[in-house]
């Protein structure tokens, strides 16, 4: 398949190389094929503060390719400093709500990210990962940004490991 027409010629002339074509999964109609949702569950222990931040960042970075769920027995109002820190990245923490953990939810997950739970009590056969990170609630702005950035880096590395994203090269 080759690019033809005035747009393809203009693109080739501007860069000196032919334009790159990106395949779209699915049929010949240009629409992507339906894929089963990949689910990552973030479990919070005392409240949903950390798990909610992690789920919001993973959802933001995955651009809809992964369903990120915050699960915790106790949902709390987001700390204003935490919400402001996420807003700096374009993430609206208020749009994400937590759910109560359940066996059905954990069974649906491709990965359960433990944030304070004892991994041994989650049940056999569930892929789990432990992210030992401070709770950002009640911390100062600098500490909140540091915790946010640590969670964001882990979320981005998780997406790379899942094959949902590719690392960018530094120049």
Contact map, one row per residue, 1 for C-alpha under 8 A:
111000000000000000000000000000000000000000000000000000000000000000000000000000000000000000000000000000000000000000000000000000000000000000000000000000000000000000000000000
111100000000000000000000000000000000000000000000000000000000000000000000000000000000000000000000000000000000000000000000000000000000000000000000000000000000000000000000000
111110010000000000100000000000000000000000000000000000000000000000000000000000000000000000000000000000000000000000000000000000000000000000000000000000000000000000000000000
011111111000000000000000000000000000000000000000000000000000000000000000000000000000000000000000000000000000000000000000000000000000000000000000000000000000000000000000000
001111111000000000000000000000000000000000000000000000000000000000000000000000000000000000000000000000000000000000000000000000000000000000000000000000000000000000000000000
000111111100000000000000000000000000000000000000000000000000000000000000000000000000000000000000000000000000000000000000000000000000000000000000000000000000000000000000000
000111111110000000000000000000000000000000000000000000000000000000000000000000000000000000000000000000000000000000000000000000000000000000000000000000000000000000000000000
001111111111000001100000000000000000000000000000000000000000000000000000000000000000000000000000000000000000000000000000000000000000000000000000000000000000000000000000000
000111111111100000000000000000000000000000000000000000000000000000000000000000000000000000000000000000000000000000000000000000000000000000000000000000000000000000000000000
000001111111110000000000000000000000000000000000000000000000000000000000000000000000000000000000000000000000000000000000000000000000000000000000000000000000000000000000000
000000111111111011100000000000000000000000000000000000000000000000000000000000000000000000000000000000000000000000000000000000000000000000000000000000000000000000000000000
000000011111111111100000000000000000000000000000000000000000000000000000000000000000000000000000000000000000000000000000000000000000000000000000000000000000000000000000000
000000001111111110000000000000000000000000000000000000000000000000000000000000000000000000000000000000000000000000000000000000000000000000000000000000000000000000000000000
000000000111111100000000000000000000000000000000000000000000000000000000000000000000000000000000000000000000000000000000000000000000000000000000000000000000000000000000000
000000000011111111000000000000000000000000000000000000000000000000000000000000000000000000000000000000000000000000000000000000000000000000000000000000000000000000000000000
000000000001111111000000000000000000000000000000000000000000000000000000000000000000000000000000000000000000000000000000000000000000000000000000000000000000000000000000000
000000000011101111100000000000000000000000000000000000000000000000000000000000000000000000000000000000000000000000000000000000000000000000000000000000000000000000000000000
000000010011001111110000000000000000000000000000000000000000000000000000000000000000000000000000000000000000000000000000000000000000000000000000000000000000000000000000000
001000010011000011111000000000000000000000000000000000000000000000000000000000000000000000000000000000000000000000000000000000000000000000000000000000000000000000000000000
000000000000000001111100000000000000000000000000000000000000000000000000000000000000000000000000000000000000000000000000000000000000000000000000000000000000000000000000000
000000000000000000111110000000000000000000000000000000000000000000000000000000000000000000000000000000000000000000000000000000000000000000000000000000000000000000000000000
000000000000000000011111000000000000000000000000000000000000000000000000000000000000000000000000000000000000000000000000000000000000000000000000000000000000000000000000000
000000000000000000001111100000000000000000000000000000000000000000000000000000000000000000000000000000000000000000000000000000000000000000000000000000000000000000000000000
000000000000000000000111110001110000000000000000000000000000000000000000000000000000000000000000000000000000000000000000000000000000000000000000000000000000000000000000000
000000000000000000000011111001111000000000000000000000000000000000000000000000000000000000000000000000000000000000000000000000000000000000000000000000000000000000000000000
000000000000000000000001111111111100000000000000000000000000000000000000000000000000000000000000000000000000000000000000000000000000000000000000000000000000000000000000000
000000000000000000000000111111111000000000000000000000000000000000000000000000000000000000000000000000000000000000000000000000000000000000000000000000000000000000000000000
000000000000000000000000011111100000000000000000000000000000000000000000000000000000000000000000000000000000000000000000000000000000000000000000000000000000000000000000000
000000000000000000000000011111100000000000000000000000000000000000000000000000000000000000000000000000000000000000000000000000000000000000000000000000000000000000000000000
000000000000000000000001111111110000000000000000000000000000000000000000000000000000000000000000000000000000000000000000000000000000000000000000000000000000000000000000000
000000000000000000000001111111111000000000000000000000000000000000000000000000000000000000000000000000000000000000000000000000000000000000000000000000000000000000000000000
000000000000000000000001111001111100000000000000000000000000000000000000000000000000000000000000000000000000000000000000000000000000000000000000000000000000000000000000000
000000000000000000000000111000111110000000000000000000000000000000000000000000000000000000000000000000000000000000000000000000000000000000000000000000000000000000000000000
000000000000000000000000010000011111000000000000000000000000000000000000000000000000000000000000000000000000000000000000000000000000000000000000000000000000000000000000000
000000000000000000000000000000001111100000000000000000000000000000000000000000000000000000000000000000000000000000000000000000000000000000000000000000000000000000000000000
000000000000000000000000000000000111110000000000000000000000000000000000000000000000000000000000000000000000000000000000000000000000000000000000000000000000000000000000000
000000000000000000000000000000000011111000000000000000000000000011100000000000000000000000000000000000000000000000000000000000000000000000000000000000000000000000000000000
000000000000000000000000000000000001111100000000000000000000000011100000000000000000000000000000000000000000110000000000000000000000000000000000000000000000000000000000000
000000000000000000000000000000000000111110000000000000000000000001111000000000000000000000000000000000000001111000000000000000000000000000000000000000000000000000000000000
000000000000000000000000000000000000011111000000000000000000000001111000000000000000000000000000000000000000111110000000000000000000000000000000000000000000000000000000000
000000000000000000000000000000000000001111100000000000100000000000011110000000000000000000000000000000001100101110000000000000000000000000000000000000000000000000000000000
000000000000000000000000000000000000000111110000001101100000000000011110000000000000000000000000000000000000000111100000000000000000000000000000000000000000000000000000000
000000000000000000000000000000000000000011111001001000000000000000000111000000000000000000000000000010000000000111111000000000000000000000000000000000000000000000000000000
000000000000000000000000000000000000000001111111111000000000000000000111100000000000000000000000000000000000000001111000000000000000000000000000000000000000000000000000000
000000000000000000000000000000000000000000111111000000000000000000000001100000000000000000000000000000000000000000111000000000000000000000000000000000000000000000000000000
000000000000000000000000000000000000000000011111000000000000000000000001110000000000000000000000000000000000000000010000000000000000000000000000000000000000000000000000000
000000000000000000000000000000000000000000011111110000000000000000000001111100000000000000000000000000000000000000000000000000000000000000000000000000000000000000000000000
000000000000000000000000000000000000000000111111111100000000000000000111111100000000000000000000010000000000000000000000000000000000000000000000000000000000000000000000000
000000000000000000000000000000000000000000010011111110000000000000000000001101000000000000000000000000000000000000000000000000000000001110000000000000000000000000000000000
000000000000000000000000000000000000000000010011111111000000000000000000000000000000000000000000000000000000000000100000000000000000111100000000000000000000000000000000000
000000000000000000000000000000000000000001110001111111100000000000000111000000000000000000000000000000000000000000100000000000000000000000000000000000000000000000000000000
000000000000000000000000000000000000000001000001111111110000000000001110000000000000000000001001110000000000000000000000000000000000000000000000000000000000000000000000000
000000000000000000000000000000000000000000000000111111111000000000000000000000000000000000001000000000000000000000000000000000000000000000000000000100100000000000000000000
000000000000000000000000000000000000000001000000011111111100000000000100000000000000000000000000000000000000000000000000000000000000000000000000000000110010000000000000000
000000000000000000000000000000000000000011000000001111111110000000011100000000000000000000000001000000000000000000000000000000000000000000000000000000000000000000000000000
000000000000000000000000000000000000000000000000000111111111000000010000000000000000000000111001000000000000000000000000000000000000000000000000000000000000000000000000000
000000000000000000000000000000000000000000000000000011111111100000000000000000000000000000100000000000000000000000000000000000000000000000000000000000110010000000000000000
000000000000000000000000000000000000000000000000000001111111110001010000000000000000000000000000000000000000000000000000000000000000000000000000000000010011001000000000000
000000000000000000000000000000000000000000000000000000111111111101110000000000000000000000000000000000000000000000000000000000000000000000000000000000000000000000000000000
000000000000000000000000000000000000000000000000000000011111111100000000000000000000000000100000000000000000000000000000000000000000000000000000000000000000000000000000000
000000000000000000000000000000000000000000000000000000001111111000000000000000000000000000000000000000000000000000000000000000000000000000000000000000000011000000000000000
000000000000000000000000000000000000000000000000000000000111111111000000000000000000000000000000000000000000000000000000000000000000000000000000000000000000001000011000000
000000000000000000000000000000000000000000000000000000000011111111000000000000000000000000000000000000000000000000000000000000000000000000000000000000000000000000000000000
000000000000000000000000000000000000000000000000000000000011011111100000000000000000000000000000000000000000000000000000000000000000000000000000000000000000000000000000000
000000000000000000000000000000000000110000000000000000000000011111100000000000000000000000000000000000000000000000000000000000000000000000000000000000000000000000010000000
000000000000000000000000000000000000111100000000000000000110011111110000000000000000000000000000000000000000000000000000000000000000000000000000000000000000000000000000000
000000000000000000000000000000000000111100000000000000000010000111111000000000000000000000000000000000000000000000000000000000000000000000000000000000000000000000000000000
000000000000000000000000000000000000001111000000000000110110000001111100000000000000000000000000000000000000000000000000000000000000000000000000000000000000000000000000000
000000000000000000000000000000000000001111000000000100100000000000111110000000000000000000000000011000000000000000000000000000000000000000000000000000000000000000000000000
000000000000000000000000000000000000000011110001001101100000000000011111000000000000000000000000111000000000000000000000000000000000000000000000000000000000000000000000000
000000000000000000000000000000000000000011110001001100000000000000001111100000000000000000000000011110000000000000000000000000000000000000000000000000000000000000000000000
000000000000000000000000000000000000000000111111001000000000000000000111111000000000000000000000011110000000000000000000000000000000000000000000000000000000000000000000000
000000000000000000000000000000000000000000011111000000000000000000000011111000000000000000000000001110000000000000000000000000000000000000000000000000000000000000000000000
000000000000000000000000000000000000000000000111000000000000000000000001111100000000000000000000000100000000000000000000000000000000000000000000000000000000000000000000000
000000000000000000000000000000000000000000000011100000000000000000000001111110000000000000000000011000000000000000000000000000000000000000000000000000000000000000000000000
000000000000000000000000000000000000000000000011100000000000000000000000011111000000000000000000000000000000000000000000000000000000000000000000000000000000000000000000000
000000000000000000000000000000000000000000000000000000000000000000000000001111100000000000000000000000000000000000000000000000000000000000000000000000000000000000000000000
000000000000000000000000000000000000000000000000100000000000000000000000000111110110000000001100000000000000000000000000000000000000000010000000000000000000000000000000000
000000000000000000000000000000000000000000000000000000000000000000000000000011111110000000000000000000000000000000000000000000000000000011000000000000000000000000000000000
000000000000000000000000000000000000000000000000000000000000000000000000000001111111000000000000000000000000000000000000000000000000000000000000000000000000000000000000000
000000000000000000000000000000000000000000000000000000000000000000000000000000111111100000000000000000000000000000000000000000000000000010111001000000000000000000000000000
000000000000000000000000000000000000000000000000000000000000000000000000000001111111110000000000000000000000000000000000000000000000000110001001100100000000000000000000000
000000000000000000000000000000000000000000000000000000000000000000000000000001111111111000011100000000000000000000000000000000000000000000000000000000000000000000000000000
000000000000000000000000000000000000000000000000000000000000000000000000000000011111111100000000000000000000000000000000000000000000000000000000000000000000000000000000000
000000000000000000000000000000000000000000000000000000000000000000000000000000001111111110000000000000000000000000000000000000000000000000001001100100000000000000000000000
000000000000000000000000000000000000000000000000000000000000000000000000000000000111111111111000000000000000000000000000000000000000000000000000000100000000000000000000000
000000000000000000000000000000000000000000000000000000000000000000000000000000000011111111111000000000000000000000000000000000000000000000000000000000000000000000000000000
000000000000000000000000000000000000000000000000000000000000000000000000000000000001111111100000000000000000000000000000000000000000000000000000000000000000000000000000000
000000000000000000000000000000000000000000000000000000000000000000000000000000000000111111100000000000000000000000000000000000000000000000000000000000000000000000000000000
000000000000000000000000000000000000000000000000000000000000000000000000000000000000011111110000000000000000000000000000000000000000000000000000000000000000000000000000000
000000000000000000000000000000000000000000000000000000011001000000000000000000000000011111111000000000000000000000000000000000000000000000000000000000000000000000000000000
000000000000000000000000000000000000000000000000000000010000000000000000000000000010011001111111000000000000000000000000000000000000000000000000000000000000000000000000000
000000000000000000000000000000000000000000000000000110010000000000000000000001000010011000111111000000000000000000000000000000000000000000000000000000000000000000000000000
000000000000000000000000000000000000000000000000000000000000000000000000000001000010000000011111100000000000000000000000000000000000000000000000000000000000000000000000000
000000000000000000000000000000000000000000000000000000000000000000000000000000000000000000011111100000000000000000000000000000000000000000000000000000000000000000000000000
000000000000000000000000000000000000000000000000000100110000000000000000000000000000000000011111110000000000000000000000000000000000000000000000000000000000000000000000000
000000000000000000000000000000000000000000000000000100000000000000000100000000000000000000000111111000000000000000000000000000000000000000000000000000000000000000000000000
000000000000000000000000000000000000000000000001000100000000000000001111001000000000000000000001111100000000000000000000000000000000000000000000000000000000000000000000000
000000000000000000000000000000000000000000000000000000000000000000001111101000000000000000000000111110000000000000000000000000000000000000000000000000000000000000000000000
000000000000000000000000000000000000000000000000000000000000000000000011110000000000000000000000011111000000000000000000000000000000000000000000000000000000000000000000000
000000000000000000000000000000000000000000100000000000000000000000000011100000000000000000000000001111101100000000000000000000000000000000000000000000000000000000000000000
000000000000000000000000000000000000000000000000000000000000000000000000000000000000000000000000000111111100000000000000000000000000000000000000000000000000000000000000000
000000000000000000000000000000000000000000000000000000000000000000000000000000000000000000000000000011111110000000000000000000000000000000000000000000000000000000000000000
000000000000000000000000000000000000000000000000000000000000000000000000000000000000000000000000000001111111000000000000000000000000000000000000000000000000000000000000000
000000000000000000000000000000000000000010000000000000000000000000000000000000000000000000000000000011111111100000000000000000000000000000000000000000000000000000000000000
000000000000000000000000000000000000000010000000000000000000000000000000000000000000000000000000000011111111100100000000000001000000000000000000000000000000000000000000000
000000000000000000000000000000000000000000000000000000000000000000000000000000000000000000000000000000111111100000000000000001000000000000000000000000000000000000000000000
000000000000000000000000000000000000001000000000000000000000000000000000000000000000000000000000000000011111110000000000000000000000000000000000000000000000000000000000000
000000000000000000000000000000000000011110000000000000000000000000000000000000000000000000000000000000001111111100000000000000000000000000000000000000000000000000000000000
000000000000000000000000000000000000011100000000000000000000000000000000000000000000000000000000000000000001111100000000000000100000000000000000000000000000000000000000000
000000000000000000000000000000000000001110000000000000000000000000000000000000000000000000000000000000000000111110000000000001111000000000000000000000000000000000000000000
000000000000000000000000000000000000000111100000000000000000000000000000000000000000000000000000000000000100111111000000000001111000000000000000000000000000000000000000000
000000000000000000000000000000000000000111100000000000000000000000000000000000000000000000000000000000000000001111100000000000011110000000000000000000000000000000000000000
000000000000000000000000000000000000000001110000000000000000000000000000000000000000000000000000000000000000000111111110000000011110000000000000000000000000000000000000000
000000000000000000000000000000000000000001111000011000000000000000000000000000000000000000000000000000000000000011111000000000000111100000000000000000000000000000000000000
000000000000000000000000000000000000000000111100000000000000000000000000000000000000000000000000000000000000000001111100000000000111000000000000000000000000000000000000000
000000000000000000000000000000000000000000111000000000000000000000000000000000000000000000000000000000000000000001111110100000000000000000000000000000000000000000000000000
000000000000000000000000000000000000000000000000000000000000000000000000000000000000000000000000000000000000000001011111110000000000000000000000000000000000000000000000000
000000000000000000000000000000000000000000000000000000000000000000000000000000000000000000000000000000000000000001001111110000010100000000000000000000000000000000000000000
000000000000000000000000000000000000000000000000000000000000000000000000000000000000000000000000000000000000000000000111111100000000000000000000000000000000000000000000000
000000000000000000000000000000000000000000000000000000000000000000000000000000000000000000000000000000000000000000001111111000000000000000000000000000000000000000000000000
000000000000000000000000000000000000000000000000000000000000000000000000000000000000000000000000000000000000000000000111111101000000000000000000000000000000000000000000000
000000000000000000000000000000000000000000000000000000000000000000000000000000000000000000000000000000000000000000000001111111000000000000000000000000000000000000000000000
000000000000000000000000000000000000000000000000000000000000000000000000000000000000000000000000000000000000000000000001011111000000000000000000000000000000000000000000000
000000000000000000000000000000000000000000000000000000000000000000000000000000000000000000000000000000000000000000000000001111100000000000000000000000000000000000000000000
000000000000000000000000000000000000000000000000000000000000000000000000000000000000000000000000000000000110001100000000011111110000000000000000000000000000000000000000000
000000000000000000000000000000000000000000000000000000000000000000000000000000000000000000000000000000000000011100000000000011111000000000000000000000000000000000000000000
000000000000000000000000000000000000000000000000000000000000000000000000000000000000000000000000000000000000001111000010000001111100000000000000000000000000000000000000000
000000000000000000000000000000000000000000000000000000000000000000000000000000000000000000000000000000000000001111000000000000111110000000000000000000000000000000000000000
000000000000000000000000000000000000000000000000000000000000000000000000000000000000000000000000000000000000000011110010000000011111000000000000000000000000000000000000000
000000000000000000000000000000000000000000000000000000000000000000000000000000000000000000000000000000000000000011110000000000001111100000000000000000000000000000000000000
000000000000000000000000000000000000000000000000000000000000000000000000000000000000000000000000000000000000000000110000000000000111110000000000000000000000000000000000000
000000000000000000000000000000000000000000000000010000000000000000000000000000000000000000000000000000000000000000100000000000000011111000000000001000100000000000000000000
000000000000000000000000000000000000000000000000010000000000000000000000000000000000000000000000000000000000000000000000000000000001111100000000001000000000000000000000000
000000000000000000000000000000000000000000000000110000000000000000000000000000000000000000000000000000000000000000000000000000000000111110000000001000000000000000000000000
000000000000000000000000000000000000000000000000110000000000000000000000000000000100000000000000000000000000000000000000000000000000011111100011001100000000000000000000000
000000000000000000000000000000000000000000000000100000000000000000000000000001101100000000000000000000000000000000000000000000000000001111100001000000000000000000000000000
000000000000000000000000000000000000000000000000000000000000000000000000000000100000000000000000000000000000000000000000000000000000000111110000000000000000000000000000000
000000000000000000000000000000000000000000000000000000000000000000000000000000001000000000000000000000000000000000000000000000000000000111111011000000000000000000000000000
000000000000000000000000000000000000000000000000000000000000000000000000000000001000000000000000000000000000000000000000000000000000000001111111000000000000000000000000000
000000000000000000000000000000000000000000000000000000000000000000000000000000001100100000000000000000000000000000000000000000000000000000111111100000000000000000000000000
000000000000000000000000000000000000000000000000000000000000000000000000000000000000000000000000000000000000000000000000000000000000000000011111110000000000000000000000000
000000000000000000000000000000000000000000000000000000000000000000000000000000000000000000000000000000000000000000000000000000000000000100111111111000000000000000000000000
000000000000000000000000000000000000000000000000000000000000000000000000000000001100100000000000000000000000000000000000000000000000000110111111111100000000000000000000000
000000000000000000000000000000000000000000000000000000000000000000000000000000000100100000000000000000000000000000000000000000000000000000001111111110000000000000000000000
000000000000000000000000000000000000000000000000000000000000000000000000000000000000000000000000000000000000000000000000000000000000000000000111111111000000000000000000000
000000000000000000000000000000000000000000000000000000000000000000000000000000000000000000000000000000000000000000000000000000000000111100000011111111100000000000000000000
000000000000000000000000000000000000000000000000000010000000000000000000000000000100110000000000000000000000000000000000000000000000000100000001111111110000000000000000000
000000000000000000000000000000000000000000000000000000000000000000000000000000000000000000000000000000000000000000000000000000000000000000000000111111111000000000000000000
000000000000000000000000000000000000000000000000000000000000000000000000000000000000000000000000000000000000000000000000000000000000000000000000011111111100000000000000000
000000000000000000000000000000000000000000000000000011001000000000000000000000000000000000000000000000000000000000000000000000000000100000000000001111111110000000000000000
000000000000000000000000000000000000000000000000000001001100000000000000000000000000000000000000000000000000000000000000000000000000000000000000000111111111000000000000000
000000000000000000000000000000000000000000000000000000000000000000000000000000000000000000000000000000000000000000000000000000000000000000000000000011111111100000000000000
000000000000000000000000000000000000000000000000000000000000000000000000000000000000000000000000000000000000000000000000000000000000000000000000000001111111110000000000000
000000000000000000000000000000000000000000000000000001001100100000000000000000000000000000000000000000000000000000000000000000000000000000000000000000111111111000000000000
000000000000000000000000000000000000000000000000000000000100100000000000000000000000000000000000000000000000000000000000000000000000000000000000000000011111111100001000000
000000000000000000000000000000000000000000000000000000000000000000000000000000000000000000000000000000000000000000000000000000000000000000000000000000001111111110000000000
000000000000000000000000000000000000000000000000000000000000000000000000000000000000000000000000000000000000000000000000000000000000000000000000000000000111111111000000000
000000000000000000000000000000000000000000000000000000000100010000000000000000000000000000000000000000000000000000000000000000000000000000000000000000000011111111111000000
000000000000000000000000000000000000000000000000000000000000000000000000000000000000000000000000000000000000000000000000000000000000000000000000000000000001111111111110000
000000000000000000000000000000000000000000000000000000000000000000000000000000000000000000000000000000000000000000000000000000000000000000000000000000000000111111110000000
000000000000000000000000000000000000000000000000000000000000000000000000000000000000000000000000000000000000000000000000000000000000000000000000000000000000011111111000000
000000000000000000000000000000000000000000000000000000000000000000000000000000000000000000000000000000000000000000000000000000000000000000000000000000000000001111111100000
000000000000000000000000000000000000000000000000000000000000010010000000000000000000000000000000000000000000000000000000000000000000000000000000000000000000001111111100000
000000000000000000000000000000000000000000000000000000000000010000000000000000000000000000000000000000000000000000000000000000000000000000000000000000000001001101111110000
000000000000000000000000000000000000000000000000000000000000000000000000000000000000000000000000000000000000000000000000000000000000000000000000000000000000000100111111000
000000000000000000000000000000000000000000000000000000000000000000000000000000000000000000000000000000000000000000000000000000000000000000000000000000000000000100001111100
000000000000000000000000000000000000000000000000000000000000000000000000000000000000000000000000000000000000000000000000000000000000000000000000000000000000000000000111110
000000000000000000000000000000000000000000000000000000000000000000000000000000000000000000000000000000000000000000000000000000000000000000000000000000000000000000000011111
000000000000000000000000000000000000000000000000000000000000000000000000000000000000000000000000000000000000000000000000000000000000000000000000000000000000000000000001111
000000000000000000000000000000000000000000000000000000000000000000000000000000000000000000000000000000000000000000000000000000000000000000000000000000000000000000000000111
